[in-house]
Amino acid sequence: MRQELLHVIAGNVFAISDAQGDIEADPRSPVGLFAYDTRFLSHWVLRIDGERINALSRDDLTYFETRFVLVPGAASHYVDADVSIIRHRSIHDCLHESITVLNHSSEPADFTIRVEMGSDFTDIAEIGHLRQRAVEVAADSTNQQLVLRYQRQRFVRQTTVRSTEPVEVDEGGMTFRVRIAPEGQWETDLHISMTMGGAEGQDVRDSLESHQRAVRTGMRESLANWMDQAPQLVAERAGLEEMYRGSLADLAALRYQPLSYDARVPIAGLPWAMWLCGRHSIITCLETLAFTPQLTPATLRMLAFMQGGHLDDELDEEPGKILAHLRYGESGAFGDRANALYYGSADTSPLFVVLLDEYERWSGDGDLVRELRHPARMALDWIDEYGDMTGDGYVRYQRRNERHGAVNQCWKDSPDAITSADDRQPAFPRATCELQGYAYDAKRRGARLAREFWDDPAYADRLEREAAALKDRFNRDWWLPHRDYYALALDPYGEPVDALASNMGHLLWSGIVPDDRAETVAEHLVGPRLFSGWGVRTFATGQRPYNPVGAHLGAVWPGDNALIAAGLRRYGCDTHAATIAGGIFDLAQTLGGAVPEAIAGHERSLTKYPVQLPGAARPQSWSSGALLMLLSTTLGLRPTGDNLLVNPAVPEGFGRLELLDIPGRWGHSDAYARDRTTEVRARTRLR
């Protein structure tokens, strides 16, 4: 590509182009027009009289809409250009591009306007490993359209480009030959629709009621409603309100409607994971309950609907197990690279129960808890029946599918993520520390749900006993007294993996850490080996595998940090939590725009600027949600019965914060705070 990559996105559909709006597929980059994991356009290049065009300016109107102002030729021609071009691009279910050519001369002008078009229908999972596909092309000048089609058995994908103006259509694109009056303009609209299989060629998305409703309602109205429903932030710190609104807009963009499901749920992130991921969706919902609680019921119902029901080695499926991911691409459909439906995740089942309970605490929606009683109990049963693979009472993982299964099935899912300080990887099945915290929390929360909503006090008592026993056992087996921190993992023989890593911050969030160890854990988390100045590293410096650009061996993840900060506040480590929140807010504000999935773990004093990782998603749902969770943590928002408690711990220099109209079982409430360098106040106004 000639310049930076730009995107427009609308949940199921996204387009990535260069700064001129052109698309030229790169074998290693996810450039193109994508929907449901398939690239529907891999080539889309505009030329005027045979010349490429260059950008004068760009206006990103919304996440789903952008406008390019361009001129042909080199930069030296810009000053006295007789022609300029405006490309206005928007996405909802399809891609729309309006091309306007303006003649600035006092004479009429003739132009040949050419749009080159092509598609390779690549599965996004195959980017970097492209294979040739036989694409059928049908050019139809009479009907002003070009049709590109790929079929493999019943898997059908089709791109149709239509013009509103007369055009010459050939197999490589469309050509317009126009005369424009002096100081006049010419315009055409290009409509790019995407068809996904179905009987007799119909789009399988046509049956989705809410999909059609969203198209009819309009993206702009949908975004306005989304923003209006969220609380309003008033902040004294410059830029914080803009970051907040940007995160809300990114979350709106990353809402996704699975096929055969009439609601939208959060997906992972652009560009590599634009599909439903159980872990990402659950954590994003947990991060945003104070802001966009409407995401959670749809997510819980979808995951319950897709919950594992039997043993299937190919899918890593087990009864009660909550989905790892759901994909629609060709490689998943035919098992070429990864399964479309996959359950290889050891944390989604306990986190499902955690989210169900936390949602009820915020919303008071006991009906949903009763509705999802069976899926929640199945998820709790999974912890002991299938999660405990060696009988030692700890949740472990080992993939059943050796061809495509995830090696590590915790949140740090890269193959080299779970390793010791001297770079020795444990045997399988592996148990990581945060999985035990999640299981403990799920049992405690499941006990509350059983007692208050499921009318099963005996089951509640059992879960409470199991949680207490797990906490005692865990703090005996996982604490490393000679290091004063928790082991990252245990091997199948009970030997600890002694790496110092961010995972133990999740233990604070789950509540499995005894009070007398919380301060020690907190000091490690904000100490120089783990804390970079921007945030907590995934893996501490001074260990052999440490790599500041390693995704799980030293990088800083905003989503990871949000859970850690919430855990620190749970144990009263307010200063430590404020340090982390301040670092992540600085990171987001320094970079501007969407919050990336991760940045390098370089020391802040060394780089002075957050170093982005090239493979990190941006926008990414649990990173955008992280800013919201950190704001909630900073204000100390906590539902207690029918009241919202506010207990601020505001980072130094933030000044005054107001979060207005926080939704919940109390109706709406306001929260106010100041940083502790001036004054700390907290009150709520119920109405």
Backbone hydrogen bonds, N-H to C=O, Kabsch-Sander energy under -0.5 kcal/mol:
donor,donor_aa,acceptor,acceptor_aa,energy
6,L,17,S,-3.0
8,V,15,A,-1.9
9,I,63,Y,-2.5
10,A,13,V,-3.1
11,G,253,A,-2.1
12,N,10,A,-1.6
13,V,10,A,-1.1
14,F,34,F,-2.2
15,A,8,V,-2.7
16,I,32,G,-2.5
17,S,6,L,-2.5
18,D,22,D,-2.7
21,G,18,D,-1.7
23,I,44,W,-2.5
25,A,42,S,-2.2
26,D,29,S,-0.6
29,S,26,D,-1.3
31,V,29,S,-2.1
32,G,16,I,-1.4
33,L,41,L,-1.9
34,F,14,F,-3.4
34,F,32,G,-0.6
35,A,38,T,-2.1
36,Y,12,N,-1.4
38,T,35,A,-1.9
39,R,122,T,-2.6
40,F,33,L,-3.3
40,F,38,T,-0.7
41,L,33,L,-1.3
42,S,118,G,-2.4
43,H,118,G,-1.9
44,W,23,I,-2.7
45,V,116,E,-1.5
47,R,114,R,-2.7
48,I,51,E,-2.2
49,D,112,T,-3.3
51,E,48,I,-2.2
53,I,46,L,-0.6
54,N,71,V,-3.1
56,L,69,V,-3.4
57,S,69,V,-1.7
59,D,67,R,-2.8
60,D,58,R,-0.5
61,L,59,D,-1.3
61,L,65,E,-0.6
62,T,65,E,-1.9
65,E,62,T,-1.2
66,T,89,R,-2.5
67,R,59,D,-2.0
68,F,87,R,-3.0
69,V,57,S,-2.4
70,L,68,F,-0.5
70,L,85,I,-3.3
71,V,54,N,-2.3
73,G,52,R,-1.6
77,H,74,A,-1.8
78,Y,75,A,-1.5
81,A,78,Y,-1.1
84,S,102,L,-1.6
85,I,70,L,-3.0
86,I,100,T,-2.6
87,R,68,F,-2.5
88,H,86,I,-0.6
88,H,98,S,-2.6
89,R,66,T,-2.9
89,R,87,R,-0.6
90,S,96,H,-2.3
91,I,64,F,-2.0
92,H,94,C,-2.0
95,L,192,I,-2.3
96,H,90,S,-2.8
97,E,190,L,-2.7
98,S,88,H,-2.8
99,I,97,E,-0.5
99,I,188,T,-2.6
100,T,86,I,-2.6
100,T,98,S,-0.5
101,V,186,W,-2.8
102,L,84,S,-2.9
103,N,184,G,-2.7
104,H,82,D,-3.3
104,H,102,L,-0.7
105,S,82,D,-0.6
109,A,180,I,-2.4
111,F,178,V,-2.8
113,I,111,F,-0.6
113,I,176,F,-3.1
114,R,47,R,-2.5
114,R,112,T,-0.6
115,V,174,M,-2.7
116,E,45,V,-3.0
116,E,114,R,-0.5
117,M,172,G,-2.4
118,G,43,H,-1.8
121,F,39,R,-0.7
124,I,37,D,-2.8
126,E,123,D,-2.4
127,I,124,I,-1.3
128,G,27,P,-2.0
129,H,126,E,-3.3
135,V,133,R,-1.0
136,E,134,A,-0.5
136,E,149,R,-3.1
138,A,147,V,-2.7
140,D,145,Q,-2.3
144,Q,141,S,-0.5
145,Q,140,D,-2.5
146,L,161,V,-2.2
147,V,138,A,-2.5
148,L,159,T,-3.1
149,R,136,E,-2.7
150,Y,157,R,-2.8
152,R,155,F,-2.7
155,F,152,R,-2.5
156,V,154,R,-0.8
157,R,150,Y,-2.6
158,Q,195,T,-2.1
159,T,148,L,-3.0
160,T,193,S,-2.3
161,V,146,L,-2.9
162,R,160,T,-0.5
162,R,191,H,-2.2
163,S,144,Q,-2.2
164,T,189,D,-1.5
168,E,175,T,-2.7
169,V,167,V,-0.6
170,D,173,G,-2.5
173,G,170,D,-1.5
174,M,115,V,-2.3
175,T,168,E,-2.6
176,F,113,I,-3.5
178,V,111,F,-2.5
178,V,176,F,-0.6
180,I,109,A,-3.1
183,E,105,S,-1.5
184,G,181,A,-2.4
186,W,101,V,-2.2
188,T,99,I,-1.9
190,L,97,E,-3.2
191,H,162,R,-2.5
191,H,189,D,-0.5
192,I,95,L,-3.1
192,I,190,L,-0.5
193,S,160,T,-2.6
193,S,191,H,-0.7
195,T,158,Q,-2.9
197,G,156,V,-2.5
197,G,195,T,-0.6
201,G,198,G,-1.4
202,Q,199,A,-1.7
204,V,196,M,-1.6
206,D,203,D,-2.0
207,S,204,V,-0.8
208,L,205,R,-2.0
209,E,207,S,-0.9
212,Q,208,L,-2.1
213,R,209,E,-2.4
214,A,210,S,-2.5
215,V,211,H,-1.9
216,R,212,Q,-2.4
217,T,213,R,-2.8
218,G,214,A,-2.4
222,S,218,G,-2.0
223,L,219,M,-2.5
224,A,220,R,-2.3
225,N,221,E,-2.4
226,W,222,S,-2.1
227,M,223,L,-2.5
228,D,224,A,-2.3
229,Q,225,N,-1.8
230,A,226,W,-0.8
230,A,227,M,-0.6
232,Q,660,L,-2.2
234,V,658,E,-3.1
236,E,656,R,-2.7
237,R,654,F,-0.8
240,L,237,R,-1.4
243,M,239,G,-2.1
244,Y,240,L,-2.3
245,R,241,E,-2.5
246,G,242,E,-2.4
247,S,243,M,-2.3
248,L,244,Y,-2.1
249,A,245,R,-2.3
250,D,246,G,-2.4
251,L,247,S,-2.3
252,A,248,L,-2.0
253,A,249,A,-2.2
254,L,250,D,-1.7
255,R,252,A,-1.2
256,Y,265,V,-2.9
261,Y,258,P,-1.2
263,A,261,Y,-1.0
265,V,256,Y,-3.2
267,I,254,L,-2.2
268,A,273,A,-0.6
268,A,275,W,-1.4
269,G,273,A,-1.9
270,L,619,P,-2.2
273,A,269,G,-1.9
274,M,271,P,-0.6
275,W,273,A,-1.4
276,L,326,L,-0.9
278,G,324,A,-1.5
281,S,277,C,-2.8
282,I,278,G,-2.4
283,I,279,R,-2.6
284,T,280,H,-2.6
285,C,281,S,-2.1
286,L,282,I,-2.4
287,E,283,I,-2.3
288,T,284,T,-1.1
289,L,286,L,-0.6
291,F,288,T,-1.9
292,T,288,T,-3.1
295,L,292,T,-1.8
296,T,293,P,-1.4
298,A,294,Q,-0.6
299,T,295,L,-1.5
300,L,296,T,-2.9
301,R,297,P,-2.5
302,M,298,A,-2.3
303,L,299,T,-2.6
304,A,300,L,-2.3
305,F,301,R,-2.4
306,M,302,M,-1.7
307,Q,304,A,-1.0
308,G,321,K,-3.4
312,D,317,E,-2.0
316,D,312,D,-0.8
317,E,312,D,-2.1
320,G,308,G,-2.5
321,K,318,E,-2.1
324,A,342,Y,-2.5
325,H,342,Y,-2.0
326,L,276,L,-2.2
327,R,340,A,-2.7
333,A,329,G,-2.3
334,F,330,E,-2.1
335,G,332,G,-0.6
336,D,331,S,-1.9
337,R,331,S,-0.8
340,A,332,G,-1.4
342,Y,325,H,-2.1
342,Y,340,A,-0.5
343,Y,315,L,-2.6
345,S,343,Y,-2.5
346,A,409,Q,-3.2
347,D,409,Q,-0.5
351,L,347,D,-2.1
352,F,348,T,-1.8
353,V,349,S,-1.2
354,V,350,P,-2.0
355,L,351,L,-2.6
356,L,352,F,-2.1
357,D,353,V,-2.3
358,E,354,V,-2.6
359,Y,355,L,-2.8
360,E,356,L,-1.7
361,R,357,D,-2.0
362,W,358,E,-1.7
363,S,359,Y,-3.2
364,G,360,E,-2.6
366,G,364,G,-1.8
369,V,365,D,-1.1
370,R,366,G,-2.3
371,E,367,D,-2.5
372,L,368,L,-2.2
373,R,370,R,-1.2
376,A,372,L,-2.3
377,R,373,R,-2.5
378,M,374,H,-2.4
379,A,375,P,-2.2
380,L,376,A,-2.2
381,D,377,R,-2.7
382,W,378,M,-2.1
383,I,379,A,-1.1
384,D,380,L,-0.8
384,D,381,D,-0.5
385,E,381,D,-2.8
386,Y,382,W,-2.1
387,G,382,W,-3.0
388,D,383,I,-0.6
389,M,387,G,-1.5
396,R,387,G,-3.1
397,Y,430,R,-1.9
402,E,400,R,-0.9
405,G,401,N,-1.7
408,N,413,D,-0.6
409,Q,407,V,-0.5
413,D,411,W,-1.5
417,A,414,S,-1.8
419,T,417,A,-0.9
420,S,424,R,-1.6
423,D,420,S,-1.8
425,Q,423,D,-0.5
430,R,397,Y,-1.9
431,A,490,L,-1.7
433,C,488,L,-2.5
435,L,432,T,-0.6
436,Q,432,T,-0.9
436,Q,433,C,-0.9
437,G,433,C,-1.4
438,Y,434,E,-2.5
439,A,435,L,-2.2
440,Y,436,Q,-2.4
441,D,437,G,-2.5
442,A,438,Y,-2.8
443,K,439,A,-2.2
444,R,440,Y,-2.1
445,R,441,D,-2.7
446,G,442,A,-3.0
447,A,443,K,-2.1
448,R,444,R,-1.6
449,L,445,R,-2.4
450,A,446,G,-2.6
451,R,447,A,-2.2
452,E,448,R,-2.7
453,F,449,L,-2.4
454,W,449,L,-1.6
456,D,450,A,-2.4
460,A,456,D,-2.0
461,D,457,P,-2.6
462,R,458,A,-2.1
463,L,459,Y,-2.4
464,E,460,A,-2.3
465,R,461,D,-2.2
466,E,462,R,-2.5
467,A,463,L,-2.5
468,A,464,E,-2.3
469,A,465,R,-2.4
470,L,466,E,-2.3
471,K,467,A,-2.4
472,D,468,A,-2.2
473,R,469,A,-2.6
474,F,470,L,-3.0
475,N,471,K,-2.2
476,R,472,D,-0.9
476,R,473,R,-0.5
477,D,473,R,-2.4
478,W,474,F,-2.6
480,L,485,Y,-2.3
483,R,480,L,-1.8
484,D,480,L,-2.4
485,Y,480,L,-0.9
487,A,478,W,-2.6
488,L,497,V,-2.0
489,A,497,V,-1.0
490,L,431,A,-2.3
491,D,495,E,-2.5
494,G,491,D,-2.0
497,V,489,A,-3.2
498,D,496,P,-0.7
501,A,499,A,-0.7
502,S,538,T,-1.6
504,M,501,A,-0.9
505,G,502,S,-2.5
506,H,502,S,-0.5
506,H,503,N,-1.5
507,L,503,N,-0.6
508,L,504,M,-0.9
509,W,505,G,-1.3
510,S,506,H,-2.0
511,G,507,L,-1.2
512,I,507,L,-1.3
513,V,507,L,-0.7
517,R,514,P,-1.8
518,A,514,P,-0.8
518,A,515,D,-0.8
519,E,515,D,-0.6
521,V,517,R,-2.2
522,A,518,A,-2.7
523,E,519,E,-2.2
524,H,520,T,-1.6
525,L,521,V,-2.1
526,V,522,A,-1.9
527,G,524,H,-0.9
530,L,524,H,-0.5
530,L,527,G,-0.7
531,F,527,G,-3.0
532,S,530,L,-0.6
532,S,535,G,-2.9
537,R,530,L,-3.9
538,T,555,A,-2.4
540,A,500,L,-2.3
541,T,529,R,-2.0
543,Q,540,A,-0.7
544,R,421,A,-2.1
546,Y,543,Q,-1.7
547,N,553,L,-3.3
550,G,547,N,-2.3
553,L,550,G,-0.7
555,A,550,G,-2.0
556,V,599,I,-3.0
557,W,536,V,-0.6
557,W,555,A,-0.5
561,N,557,W,-2.2
562,A,558,P,-2.1
563,L,559,G,-1.5
564,I,560,D,-1.9
565,A,561,N,-2.8
566,A,562,A,-2.0
567,G,563,L,-2.2
568,L,564,I,-2.4
569,R,565,A,-2.0
570,R,566,A,-1.6
571,Y,567,G,-1.1
572,G,569,R,-1.4
573,C,568,L,-2.8
574,D,572,G,-1.7
577,A,573,C,-2.1
578,A,574,D,-2.5
579,T,575,T,-1.9
580,I,576,H,-1.9
581,A,577,A,-2.7
582,G,578,A,-2.6
583,G,579,T,-1.9
584,I,580,I,-2.4
585,F,581,A,-2.5
586,D,582,G,-2.2
587,L,583,G,-2.3
588,A,584,I,-2.6
589,Q,585,F,-2.5
590,T,586,D,-2.7
591,L,587,L,-2.2
592,G,588,A,-2.3
597,E,617,A,-2.6
599,I,556,V,-2.3
600,A,611,V,-3.4
601,G,548,P,-2.8
604,R,532,S,-3.1
606,L,603,E,-1.3
607,T,603,E,-1.9
608,K,604,R,-2.3
612,Q,610,P,-0.7
613,L,598,A,-1.0
616,A,613,L,-1.7
618,R,270,L,-2.4
618,R,619,P,-0.5
620,Q,595,V,-0.6
621,S,268,A,-3.4
623,S,620,Q,-0.7
624,S,620,Q,-2.8
625,G,621,S,-2.9
627,L,623,S,-1.1
628,L,624,S,-0.9
629,M,625,G,-2.5
630,L,626,A,-2.8
631,L,627,L,-1.8
632,S,628,L,-2.5
633,T,629,M,-2.9
634,T,630,L,-2.6
635,L,631,L,-2.0
636,G,632,S,-0.9
637,L,632,S,-2.3
638,R,645,L,-2.0
640,T,643,N,-3.1
643,N,640,T,-1.7
645,L,638,R,-2.9
645,L,643,N,-0.6
647,N,635,L,-1.1
649,A,634,T,-3.1
654,F,651,P,-1.7
657,L,673,A,-3.0
658,E,234,V,-2.3
659,L,671,A,-2.6
660,L,232,Q,-3.2
660,L,658,E,-0.5
662,I,669,S,-3.6
664,G,667,G,-1.6
665,R,362,W,-2.4
667,G,664,G,-2.1
668,H,666,W,-0.8
669,S,662,I,-1.5
670,D,685,R,-0.5
671,A,659,L,-2.5
672,Y,683,R,-0.7
673,A,657,L,-2.2
675,D,655,G,-0.9
676,R,650,V,-1.0
678,T,675,D,-1.7
679,E,675,D,-1.4
681,R,679,E,-0.5
685,R,670,D,-0.6
686,L,684,T,-0.5
687,R,668,H,-1.0
